Amino acid sequence: MLALTEIVTRHPDYSAEPITDQEAEAAFRAVLNLFQRWNVTDEQAAVLLDVPPRTLARWKATRAPGRLGRDGKARLSNLLGIHKALRVVFREPQRGYGWVKTTNQAFGGRSALDVMLGGELTDLMRVRRYLDAERGGW
């Protein structure tokens, strides 16, 4: 049995484990499939992933990214989070895939893709936060 002082002084660990390289490879393959569903061009995909187009072409050919840093892994995580939220918001997958290119007043009349093509990680995060709020996520 724990003493009261142990219970009071113990803090839960809310830090997330970093995404492993193996998990990043799987996420990358999923994101490539997602880009096809969203009808994203290779140039747009390079912006969303923040890589030069030649690097993206090499990654696509091997179906595996090179070693990704924290930013690259965070981009993959946010893109998959956007996909997950869209699957919750829309029962029909096609509506969710199409939503990405549909203009939206929440984004000043721009589409979510237009926002994400700003190229910053925070642009992806903005779309994800919006969708998480719409679906009642936390």
C-alpha positions as CSV (number, residue, x, y, z in Angstrom):
1,M,0.0,0.0,0.0
2,L,1.3,3.5,-0.9
3,A,1.8,6.0,1.8
4,L,-0.1,9.3,1.4
5,T,3.1,11.2,0.7
6,E,3.9,8.9,-2.2
7,I,0.4,9.4,-3.7
8,V,0.6,13.2,-3.3
9,T,4.1,13.6,-4.7
10,R,3.8,11.1,-7.6
11,H,3.1,12.8,-10.9
12,P,1.7,11.0,-13.9
13,D,3.8,11.0,-17.0
14,Y,1.9,12.6,-19.8
15,S,4.8,12.8,-22.2
16,A,4.3,10.9,-25.4
17,E,6.9,8.5,-26.6
18,P,8.5,9.8,-29.8
19,I,7.5,8.2,-33.0
20,T,10.0,5.5,-34.0
21,D,11.5,5.4,-37.5
22,Q,9.6,2.2,-38.2
23,E,6.3,3.9,-37.2
24,A,7.2,6.9,-39.4
25,E,7.7,4.6,-42.3
26,A,4.2,3.1,-41.8
27,A,2.7,6.5,-41.4
28,F,4.4,7.7,-44.5
29,R,2.9,4.9,-46.6
30,A,-0.5,5.7,-45.1
31,V,-0.1,9.4,-45.9
32,L,0.9,8.6,-49.5
33,N,-2.4,6.7,-49.8
34,L,-4.2,9.6,-48.2
35,F,-2.7,12.0,-50.7
36,Q,-4.1,9.9,-53.5
37,R,-7.6,10.0,-52.0
38,W,-7.3,13.8,-51.5
39,N,-6.0,14.2,-55.2
40,V,-3.0,16.0,-53.9
41,T,-0.3,16.6,-56.6
42,D,3.3,15.7,-56.0
43,E,4.2,19.4,-55.7
44,Q,1.5,19.8,-53.0
45,A,2.7,16.7,-51.2
46,A,6.2,18.0,-51.1
47,V,5.0,21.2,-49.5
48,L,2.8,19.3,-46.9
49,L,5.8,17.1,-46.0
50,D,8.3,20.0,-46.2
51,V,10.7,18.1,-48.5
52,P,12.1,18.9,-51.9
53,P,10.2,17.4,-54.8
54,R,13.2,15.2,-55.7
55,T,13.3,13.8,-52.2
56,L,9.6,13.0,-52.3
57,A,10.0,11.2,-55.6
58,R,12.8,9.1,-54.2
59,W,10.7,8.3,-51.1
60,K,7.7,7.4,-53.2
61,A,9.8,5.1,-55.3
62,T,11.1,3.2,-52.2
63,R,7.8,3.6,-50.3
64,A,9.9,4.7,-47.3
65,P,11.1,8.1,-46.2
66,G,14.7,8.7,-45.2
67,R,15.3,9.4,-41.5
68,L,12.7,11.9,-40.4
69,G,13.3,14.5,-37.7
70,R,10.7,15.6,-35.2
71,D,9.1,18.0,-37.6
72,G,8.7,15.4,-40.3
73,K,7.2,12.9,-37.9
74,A,4.9,15.6,-36.5
75,R,3.7,16.4,-40.0
76,L,2.8,12.7,-40.6
77,S,1.1,12.6,-37.2
78,N,-1.0,15.7,-38.0
79,L,-2.0,14.5,-41.5
80,L,-3.2,11.2,-40.1
81,G,-5.0,13.0,-37.3
82,I,-6.8,15.1,-39.9
83,H,-7.8,11.9,-41.7
84,K,-9.0,10.3,-38.5
85,A,-11.1,13.4,-37.6
86,L,-12.6,13.4,-41.1
87,R,-13.6,9.8,-40.8
88,V,-15.4,10.6,-37.5
89,V,-17.1,13.8,-38.9
90,F,-18.2,12.2,-42.2
91,R,-19.8,8.8,-42.3
92,E,-19.1,8.5,-46.1
93,P,-15.3,8.5,-46.7
94,Q,-15.7,10.3,-50.0
95,R,-17.2,13.3,-48.3
96,G,-14.3,13.5,-46.0
97,Y,-11.8,13.2,-48.8
98,G,-13.6,16.0,-50.8
99,W,-13.9,18.3,-47.7
100,V,-10.2,18.9,-47.8
101,K,-10.6,20.9,-51.1
102,T,-13.9,22.5,-50.3
103,T,-13.9,26.2,-49.3
104,N,-14.7,26.8,-45.6
105,Q,-15.7,30.0,-43.8
106,A,-13.7,28.9,-40.8
107,F,-10.6,29.3,-43.0
108,G,-11.6,32.7,-44.5
109,G,-13.2,31.1,-47.6
110,R,-10.2,29.0,-48.3
111,S,-10.1,25.2,-48.3
112,A,-8.3,23.1,-45.6
113,L,-5.8,22.2,-48.3
114,D,-5.1,25.8,-49.1
115,V,-4.4,26.4,-45.4
116,M,-2.1,23.4,-45.1
117,L,-0.2,24.5,-48.2
118,G,1.1,27.4,-46.2
119,G,3.9,25.0,-45.6
120,E,4.3,25.4,-41.9
121,L,3.7,22.6,-39.4
122,T,1.4,25.0,-37.6
123,D,-0.8,25.2,-40.8
124,L,-1.4,21.4,-40.5
125,M,-2.0,21.8,-36.8
126,R,-4.6,24.5,-37.4
127,V,-6.7,22.2,-39.6
128,R,-6.3,19.4,-37.2
129,R,-7.4,21.5,-34.2
130,Y,-10.4,22.8,-36.2
131,L,-11.5,19.2,-37.0
132,D,-10.9,18.0,-33.5
133,A,-13.1,20.7,-32.2
134,E,-15.8,19.9,-34.8
135,R,-15.8,16.2,-33.8
136,G,-15.8,17.0,-30.1
137,G,-12.2,15.7,-29.7
138,W,-9.8,16.9,-27.1
